Amino acid sequence: MRRAVAALACCLSLAAQAFDLQGHRGARGLAPENTLPAFAAALSIGVTTLELDVGVTRDGIVAVHHDRALNPDIARGPDGRWLEQRGPAIHSLSYAELARYDLGRLKPGSDYARPFAAQRPVDGARAPKLAEVFALARKAGNQTVRFNIETKLSPQAPEETLPPADFARAVVAEIRKAGVAARSSIQSFDWRTLAVVQAEAPDIATVYLSGQKFPDAPKKVGQSGGRIWSPNFNALDAAAFREARALGLQVIVWTVNEPAQIAAMLELGVDGIISDRPDLVREEMKRRGMQLPAATPVQP
């Protein structure tokens, strides 16, 4: 009974929110992804939610990083040189070892860098601890910003991460330690972690991610106990949106960066947008007379 009440309270809290503007990996289009400068940029612009990705290091630290292993398009080693290939798995490193890698700029000339011409490098930026992201929001005086935290694991690479249940519990523990359960959601493409959260921490919202091709996605989310579906915006059409609505799901799309795409998603009526350029989403929201999240400028 207690779990059911907690889950209902969580859903009612989410339903009461205004449009959810999420800064993707902080504000990846403007600052190095998943670093404190990127989260500071998003807070300073004004977002509803900081979207981010996490892994768990060998010594049990929940660290903010997108890939399961270091990405050679953003990572430079302790010697200052770009990694020549995919680096070690986050879970194989202690946090001190992970923090030796510089993630403060995009590798020049890489395909990965091409879409982000406006990103300003911040040499020396590291993969922060999840606790440091929570602390940055407190430093900004922002008591309402939410945290949408993605668990990065895959059944195809079990050796690279903690098992799903242990991974989910590590993230839940950090959320609880910071006292932000009511302002947090855990999202994943690997829905095994979401099942653990729903069973053991029903007061923390879960978000079901899906990619380009996922037949009957809204129905499957509902059957899994989900209340929030987060599809790739390219995979969302009016019919799928209506189906999700009929099932009582909130729909938050990723990753929407171009003005025409942003306008199209707002016109469709989605509940939220995850964007590398939250500044551009705000511009379209303002044009439509929508309420804007408060800006809380802060230095990382």
N, C-alpha and C positions, 0 to 999 in steps of 0.2 A: 504494500500500500504506500509506504514511504517513497519508494522508487517511482511509482506512478504519479504521486503528487509532485515530486521534484521534476519529473519530465514534463508534466503539464505546466508547471510554473515557468520552466525554461522556454517552452513553446509560446506561452502567453507573452513573456518578456520580448521574445524575438518579433512576435506579431505586432507588438506595440511600437516598434521602431519605425522611423522614417526610412526613406530610400537609403540603401547601404552602399556607400562609395568606399571601395577597398583599394588601398594602395598596394599594387602587386610587388612582392618582395621589397616592400617599402615604397619606393618610387623608382623602379628600375630604369625608366626612360630618362631619369635626371641625375641619378647617383648610383654608385656601385651596388648591385643587388644584394639584398639580405645583409647589409652592413648597417652599423649605427648611423652613418651619414645618410643612408637611404631612408631609414625610419624617421630620422630628424627632418628630412625634406618633406616626407608625407605629413608629419604632424604640423609642420610649419605652413604647408599648403592648406590643410584642413581636410581630414578624411574621417569617415565613420569607423573604419576598421583598418588595422595593419595586417596585411596578409603576408605570411612567411612560411618557410619550410624548415624542418628540423631533422637532425640525426642525433644519435647518442654515441658519444666517444667511448673508447676502451675503458676509461675510468668513470663512466657513468654520468658525464655532463651532457645535458641536453643543449646542443649547439645548433645555431642557425646556419643552414647551408642547403642549397637546393638539391644537388645531385648526391647520390649515395657515396660517390668518390669525388676527389678533387677534379675540377674541370680545367683542362689546359688552356681554355680560352679566357679564363679569368684569374688563374692562379700562377703566382711566381714563387719559387722556392726560397729557402733561407739565403741562397746565394744570389738572389735577385733575378734569376733567369726564369723565363717562361718554361713551364713543364712541357716536355716534348710529346707526352702521351697522357692518357687518363691516369690520374694520380692514385694514391692509396685510398682505400675506403675510409670514410670518416670513423667508422667503428673500430678500425685497426689502429687508430691514433689516439694517444692521450690528448686531453684538451691543450696542454702546453705544446705538444707537437703540432697540433692543428693551427694554433695561434702563431706559429712561425711563418705561415704562408701569407703572402700579401695578396689580397683580393680586391685591391683598390682601383683597378682599371681593366678595360677590355683589351684583349690582344689585338694590336693594330693589324688591319688587313684581314681579319678573320671573318668568316660568314656570320659568326655569332655577334660580332660587333656592328655589322652593317645596319641593322634597324635602329640603332641607338646613338645616332649622331649627336644628340643633345645631351648625352650622359657626360657629366663632368667627373674626371678621375679624382680620387682621393687616395694618393699613394700612402701605403701603410695601414689601410683599413683591413681589419681581420674578421673572421667569422665570430660573431659575438655569442655569448651564452644567451639562452632564452631569458634567463633572469635579468640580463642587462637590458633587453628590450622592454621588459616590464618596468625596470628602473628608469629608463629614458622617458617613458610616458608619465611616470610620477614626477620626474624632473620638469617636464613641460607643464605640469599642473593640470594634466588632462585626466579627469576622473571618469570620463564616459567612453573614450575610445575603446573599441573592441579588438580582440586578437584572434585571427583566423589562422590556425596552426596546422600545417600539413605534415603528416607522417610520411617520410620518404623510405619506403621499403617495397620489395617485390617478391612474389612467390618464385620468380625465376632466378633470384639471386639471394637465397636465404643466408648464405655465408657472409654477406656484406653488412648485415644489420642484426640488431636484436630480434628475437622472435616477436610476432605481432602483439601478444599479450604483454610481454615485458616492455616493449616499446611504448604501447599505449599507457601503461601504468607509470612509466617514467615521465611522460608528458603531463599526465593528470597530476602527479605529485608536484611538479614545478608550478602548475597553475594554482593548485591549492596553497602551496607555500607562499605565493604572491598575493593570495586572497582575491583572485580575479576570475573565479569560476563563472560568475554571472555575466561576465563580459568576454568570455572565451568560447570558441568553437574549435573542434578538431575535425579536420577534413582529410580525405584520402581517396586515391584511386584504388588502393588496396583496402577493401571494405572490412577485412578481418579486424583491423584496429578499431573500427567504428562499432562493431558488435561488442567489443570489450568495454568501450566507453559507455555504451547504452546500458550494459548490464551492471557495471560497477560505479559509474559516475553519471547517472541520468540527469543531473543538474547542469552538466556541460553539454552544449549543443553539438550535434554531429552533422557533417556536411558531406554529401555523396558526390564525388567528382566523377565525371565521365568525359570521354574524348570524342573523336570524330564519328565513330561508328559504334553505336550501342542500341540495338533494337529494343523497344519497349522499356527504355531507361526509366521513365517516371514510374511505371508499374513496379519495376524491380526495386526501385528506391523505397516505395511504399511498402512492399512486401518485406523489406529488410528492417522496417521500423523507422525509416528516415522521414524527416520533415522538411529537409532542405536539399534541393538538387542543384548541382553546380556543373552545367555542361559547357563545353567549348561553344562559344557564341555562333560559330559557323555551323554547328550541328543542331541548332535550335531553330525550328520553324514554327509557324503559327499553330499548326496542329499539335505538335509536341507540347507547346506552351499551354494550350487549352487542356490537354490531357493532364498535365501537371497540376493545373489550377483545379480541375475537377477532382483530383485526388487530395487536394488540400496542401500541396507542396509549395513552398517558396522557391523561386527560381533566381539564382545569382550566377551570371555568366562570366566566363573568363576567355581570353585576356583581350579586352576591347580597347584599342588605342587610337584608331583613326576617327576624326570627327563624324564622318558619314556613318560609320559603324556604331558609334556612340549614340547618335541620333536615332538610328534604326532600332536599337535595343530599348531606348527610352520610349519610343513610339509603341513598341510591342507591349510594354508594360512590365518589364522584369522588375524584380524586387531589389536587385543590386547589380553592380558592375565591378569586376576586378580589372584594374588597369595599370599599365606601366606609366601612364600619364594622367594621374588624377587631376592635374591642373586643367587638362582639356575636358575631362568629364565635368568638372565644376563650371567651366565656361558654358557648356550646353545646358546644364542644370539651371544656371542663372538666367540664360536666355528664355527658358521655359517657366521661370518664376518658381522654381523648386527651392525648398529650404536647403541651405548649404551647411555642412558641418563646420563647427568653429575651428578657426586656425589657432594653433598653440605653438608659436615659434620656440625653437629650442636648438641648442648647440649640442652635437654628439659628445 
